[in-house]
Amino acid sequence: MFESLFNHIEKFVPLESSEIGILESSLSLSTIKKKALVLQEGQVCDTAYFIVKGCMRQYIINDKGSEQTLQFGVENWWITDYLSYHNNAPSHFYIQAVENCEIIAIEKSVLESLLIQIPKLERYFRIVSQKSFGAAQMRIKFLFTMSAEERYHHFNGLNPEFVQRVPQYMLASYLDFSAEFMSKIRAGKI
């Protein structure tokens, strides 16, 4: 049931069978329906989500009332509002299931207890956080240095299966252009 999480952890830190037992007893698998929100702006985020199956996204609603996708998460990725989670402050974001999802949701109090019981998990979460932060830095670089067309082709080259998986308007907002522009790029008109 939790094999994908255990395998992901094992890529970065080895766990003893007793540690796996402690971890397993603290976890539960949940199903989230497509389009369901697990976090809304203004709520305090006290949960981190490991995606076992499916796709989720983090987004904002801008001043014009349009959704702006900031992050996607797919299988074996974590997604949360880190600032709200760590500062116990109201979130500025929404987190939504893009597809039907199976997730492992870990509440902050449970995770804090696990980090004391299994100190190796501190290293795991540090590495995962650093990788996530690095990816966010690269995304910002691409937004500042590439044209919209270049961003699309770069992203499509790295993630061709993903481009087919998410609604085009979400991908367009993630790449910071309009759905109409996305249609023109895909049709080869640009």
N, C-alpha and C positions, 0 to 999 in steps of 0.2 A: 504494500500500500504506500509506503514512504520511500521505496527504493530509489526513485529519481532524486530525492533530496539527499539521501545517504550517499549515493554515487557522486553527486555534485560536491558534497563536503569532502569526500575521499580524494577528489582531484587536487585538493589544497592541503588537507590535514588528515592524517590517519586516525581513525577512531577505534578504540577497543570495543569488544562486544558488550561490555558492561556500560560503556558510554552510549552506544547505540540503543541499548535497552532503556536508559534514562531518557534519552531524546525521544524515542518512540512512545514512551508512556506519557509524554507531555504534548504530543501532537494529535491533531485530528484533520481529516480530509473533508473539505466542503465543496459543494457544487454551486457555482454561480451562473445564473442564466444570462444569455446574451443581452446586452444593453443595461443590465443591472448595475447600480452604483454601489461600491463598497465604501466610498468616501465622498462627501460633498463639501464644498467650500463652507467654511465657518465651523465645521466639526473639528474636534481634536482627534488627530490620527494616533491611535494607540496600538496599531497592528501593522506588521510587515507581512507581505503576501509572497509566498513561493509558488510559482505557477508550475503545476504538474502537467496540465494539459490546457491548451487554449491560448488566447491572446487577450491582454488587458492594455489599457492606456491611461495615461495621466494627462489631464487637459485643464485649461482655464476657459472662462468665457470673457472675452475682451469687452472693451467699452462699447463696441458696436453690436454686442450681443452674439458675436460669432464664436464658435468653439475653436480653440487653438491647441492642437495636440503637441505636448512637450516630450512625451516619452511613450514608447510601446514596451511591453513585456511579453515574452513568449516562454515556451517550455524551458525550465531550468533557470529562469531569471527571477530576481526579486523585484518587487515594486512597492513603494510606500511614499509618503510625504515625509522625508527625513527631518526637515526642520520642525514640523508639527510633532512628529514622533518623539524627537529628542528634547524639544523644549516645552512639550505639553501645552502648545499654543494652537489657536484656531488655524485650520488649514486654509491655504489660498487656492487649493486645487480640488479637482474631482478625479476619482479613479473609477473606471468603468470596465466591465467585461465587453470586449469587442466580439468575442465568440462565447459559446458555452464553455465554461472553465471548470477545471478541478484545481483547487488551491489548498495549500497548507497555510493557514493564517496563524501567526504567532503574536500573541499580545505582548506588549512591552514587559509587563510584570513576569510573564512566563519566560520570556527571553532572558531577562536579567537574572532570574533564578538559574536558568540553564548555563549562562556564562560563568556563574560561580561554581556550579557542579562540574562543568566540563570546560576548563580554561582554554583548551585548544580551539573552542568555537570563537573565542575572541580573535584569534589569528584568521580563521576562516572569514568572519564577517569583515575584518579589516581588509583582507585581500579583495573580497567581493565589492566592498565600498570603493576601494581604490580603482578597481577596474571600471566600475560604474561612473565614477567621477571622471576618469580619463575619457570614457566614451562621450560623456556630456561635453567635455572640453573640445573634443574633435568635432562634435556636432556644431558647437558655436563657431569654431574655425571655419567649417564648411559654409555656414550661413553668412559669414562675413567675407569669405574669399571666393566663393563660387557663384556663378549665375544660377538662376532657377533651373535652367535646362541642365547645366552641369551637375547640380545637386541631384536632380532626378536620375540622370544616367549613372552617377556615382553610386547612389543608394540602390538602384536597380541592379547594378553590377555586383554589389556586395550581397544583396538579399533578394534575388529574383523570385524565389518562392513566396517570400513575405509580401512582395508587391501585389501578388495575386490574391493574397489572403485577407487583406483589410479593405474596407470601403475606400474608394478613391478620394472622397472628400476628406477623410481622416488623414490619408497619406499626403494629400496636397497641403493640409494645414500643418502637418509635421514638417514638411519641406518648405513651408512659408510661401506658398503661392495659392492661387485660386483653383477651384475645381475645374473651371473653364480652361485655365492654362494647362492643367493636367490633361484634359481631354485633347487639347491641341498637340501636346508633346506625344501622347500615346498614339495619336492618329498620324504622327510624322509631319504635322503641318508647321512645326517649329524646328 
